[in-house]
Amino acid sequence: MILAQMRNVTRRYGDTVALDGVDLSIRAGEVVGVLGPNGAGKSTLLKLLVGLRRPTSGTVELFGGSPLDPANRRQIGVTPQETGLVPTLRVAECIDYVARHYPDPLPRDEVLARFGLENLARRQTGSLSGGQQRRLAVALAFVGRPRLVFLDEPTTGLDVEIRHVLWDAIRAFHAEGGTVLLTSHYLDEVEALAQRVVVIDNGRVLADDTVDAVRGLVGVHRVSMAAMPLPPLPGVVAMSESDGRVHLLTPDADELVRALVRSEAPFRDLAVRPTTLEEAFLHLTSRRPTADQPLTGANA
Amino acid sequence: MSALTLTHARFLLLETIRVPVALIGTLFFPAAAMLFFVVPFAGDDPTAATFATASMVTFAVMTSNLFGHGVGVASDRALPWDAYTRTLPAGPGPRFAGRIIVGLVMTAASLLPVVVIAVLLTEATTTPLGLVLGAGAALVAAIPFTLMGLAVGYGLPMKAALAVAQVLFFPLAFFGGLMSSPTNPPGIVQAVAPYLPTRGAVELMWAAVSDYSPDPLPLVMLGVWTVALAGLALLAYHRDESRRFR
């Protein structure tokens, strides 16, 4: 059963294209991770799905209808941004306020317990630490017993302990049959929670597959050295130059280094490291980086 | 009125009264103006005290709505919480209606000290009917100033909204004749007042609590202002909607 769906959705802000022809279906029982660098279009995707923004073209459906219709939002839960809590309201009041919008909300004490907020019920949100605020913000998404929860960067900037409290709560919700769409720019967060990953950048869906498949796709290493020119090397998917160094992206760094040594080409300061997610996106998109020299495919 | 509207009103009220500065602005200034300007200068004369009290009530209605909505809406718009509430299964209606209710509650709260001071410390007097009519006049006067506040709040960012409200309220009060006697105002006030919304509002108030018969011109202008401010508020609201939620 499909709970939420985007069909050929494009969203522009003035001249900027935030989403460009996106197709996406969220099925019941899934945890879907939306992965992408800042500015990729993750937030816009979420805003369209929860009815905060309208598509420039294409259609967005939530429970078979428009997300702009409040009735179709009765079965979703959304997290406010952490800094967005009303500082003068108490924790319990925030929960009560949200609960009154739903026909059958979770009892307040259960919400507090699930997110480790029992001792903070009387505190004004403005006096909470960043981690406590985030726990409350995420908790609010679950107050209305939703079937589908949208979490925007739920643990960005949190320490490991709080992160695991939130992960456990999200896993428990999923175990009860709940559906989750979460955005993140942490690969490990998506790996820990999601079965399916949607990679977006520049407003486009670059990959939409199982976690394993996408991990394979982005399991790329960066081999860089001071050397010029290089002979043809096997398994190079992209190459760039900056500051007199050559950077090669490859799925098999060992084989590349072996071939490099065998070629007897002069090089120094060899460095091998896993790519950042950012570089993985470069690899997926083959887009040209802005700071460096143009990135060229190995076969070009 | 839906339960959700009351929910939104209740929580907006909680947010408002927990910010001491907002409370001082609403409750303290009209009461202070009563204590410093009305009690010592007009307190002993029943007619003058009654008119002056009615003027201060009008002043309180204007400032509480202009600042309450002008600054309140502008600062809410800047908070992500406001957008978050739009993801809850309620349209923008209940929150907006809740806002208006809170405006009225805060207006009533700002009037109370003025009336209490008038009763205890001045010779101001009116009939029970006058009191009821006065409450009605306050409600009518609240309409244009609520719309003015909404136009400022939806039309301007927080800092600009505060500045504009501060720039507006004093000239509106002074040139509208809220600080001078109904019968013998300074020349400039006499010339300008009929065209300001504060004048129509205060004439209604004077007429409600005494046997003052209001001028038609300021009342007509009050109607014109109300319609114009409604247009402006609607424009600002729609512009904000299309910027944040389209």
Interface residues (C-beta under 8 A of the other chain):
Chain A: V50 G51 L52 R53 R54 P70 A71 R73 R74 I76 V78 T79 P80 Q81 T83 G84 L85 V86 T88 L89 E93 Y97 V98 R100 H101 Y102 Q124 G144
Chain B: A3 L4 T7 F11 L14 E15 R18 V19 L79 P80 W81 A83 Y84 R86 T87 L88 P89 A90 G91 F245 R246
